[in-house]
Amino acid sequence: RTAGMLGERLGDTDVVIHSSERGRLKQALIKLGWPAEDLAGYIDGEAHPIALAEDPAAAAAGAPGAFALRPYQRQAVDAFWAGGSGVVVLPCGAGKTLVGAASMARSSTTTLILVTNAVSARQWKEELIRFTSLTDDEIGEYSGSRKEIRPVTIATYQVLTMKRKGVYPHLD
């Protein structure tokens, strides 16, 4: 079940795994009933400038369109960066997209955003254009109807997890 996924043996308990095989190996181990803890972390993305269009002074003065992150949103961004990953759980309208945009601005790298449907993808794009320095040309949609790969790509889970003849064609 793990044929072709394992590389050079480094010792009694350590084996090199190519980064492209991490996901498949974890799935195979889970199917065998073995827990899989991935400690490899993330790799840095390609640099791409993204700035948050935050203006706390204008927001405090009530200027139309101006905004400032709320303390709990800033705390969520800080927690994400301290831990390297995370899940933001907030009620509707509490600013999860802003937390995502602020995280993107902090990393200033190319970004893949996964959403549940094309409507959510378009909403994310509108919010990113509104709250960041990103332009329409920098944001792509990768869905059933569009296949745009840009510095920031918003994709649907359904498209990325679609399998044909045992292969995930869109993960390339």
N, C-alpha and C positions, 0 to 999 in steps of 0.2 A: 504493500500500500504506500510505502514511502520511496519506492524506486525512483531514482533520478532527482530526488529532492535533497539528498544529503551529499555534502562535499567531503573535503579532507578531514580525517580524524586528527584531533589535536591532543588527545589524551584518552584516558579511560572513560571520561564522562562528557567530553567536549567534541563537537563536530561543527565544521563550518557549514552554514546554510546561506545560499545565495539570497540576497534581499528579495528577489522576485519570487522565491519559493516559500517565504515565511508564512503567508496566508494559507497556502495549500497544505503545508506541513502541519500547521496548527489544526486545520480542519480534519486531516487524516488522524492525528493523535486523539482528538476529541471523539471521533467515530470509534476508535479502539478503546475508549474509556480512560484514556490517560490525560491528566490535566496538563495544560500547556501554558506556561507563563513566558511571555515574550518580553525580555528585558533590553532589547536592542534599541528602543526609543525611536526617535524620528530623525530624519536627515534634514539639513537646511534646504529650503527651497531656493529657487533662482530669485535673486534680488529683483524687486519691482517696487518703485516708490508708491506708497499709499499714505495719504495724510487724512486724518479725521478733521472734518470741517467744524470743529467745536469752537464756540465763542462764548465762554462763560459770562463775560461782562455784558455782552449784548443780550444773552438769554436772561440774565438777572434783571436787565432793564426792560424786558418784555418785547424785544425787537422781533418782528415777524420772521419766522424761519430759523431763528437762532436757537441753538441748543447747547446744553452742557450735560455731560454724563452725570447721572445721579450717583451718590456714594455707593449704593449697592451694585450698580453697573461697573463702576471702576474696581470695586472689590472683586467682582467676578472675573474681570480681565486680569487683575493681579494674581488671583488664585490659579487661573489657567496657566499663566507664565511660570508661576512658582512650581507647579506640579507637572507641567509639560503637556497636559491634556485635561479634559474634563467634560462635563455635561452641564449646560446651563438650564436650570428649571425655574421658570418664572411664569406667572399668569399671562394670559393674552394682554397685549398692550403695555407690558412692563419693560419692553426694550431689549428683547433677546437679539434682535437684528443689530441694534446699536452695540451690544457687547461683542458680537461677531465682527462688526466693522472696526471697532476699537482694537480688537485682537489682531485683525489684519493689518491695521495701521502700525501697530507695535512691531509686527514681524517684517513688514515691508517686503514681502516675498510673493511669488506667484501662489495662487490659492485655488483649491477645489472646494466648492460648497455643494453639499448633497442635500437635496430637498425631496419631498414626497411627490410633487406633481409639477406640471408646467406652470400652473397659476402661481404657485409658491416661488418658482424660479423667476418669473417676471416681477413679482413683488420684491424679492431680494434685489434684483437689478435696479429697480426704481429707487429703493432705499439707499443702496450703495452710491448711486449717482447723486442723490440728495445729501447724504451725510459724509461723503468722502471726496477726495480729489479725483477719483476714478471717472473716466468718460465712457460713453456708450461703446466706443471702439475697443476699450480695454476689457470689456465684460462679454463673455460668450455664453451661449446656452447650449447644453448638450442634452437633448431630449429626443423623444420619438420623431419630432418634426424638424429639429435643427441639430446640426453637428458642428458647432463652432467651438474651437479651442483657442482661448485667449489667455492673457496673463491672469485673469480671474475667470474661471469657468464654473458655471452653475449647472449641475447635472442632477437628473432624477435617479433615485435608487433603482427604479425599474429598468432603466436602460443599462446602467452599469452592471447589474446583477443578472441580466438576461444571458442564458446559456444556450449555445447551439452546438450540438454534437460534442458535448462535454467541454466546450471551450467558451470562455467569456470574451467575445470578440471586441467589446468596447473598452476593456481594461488596457489595451495596448495604447 
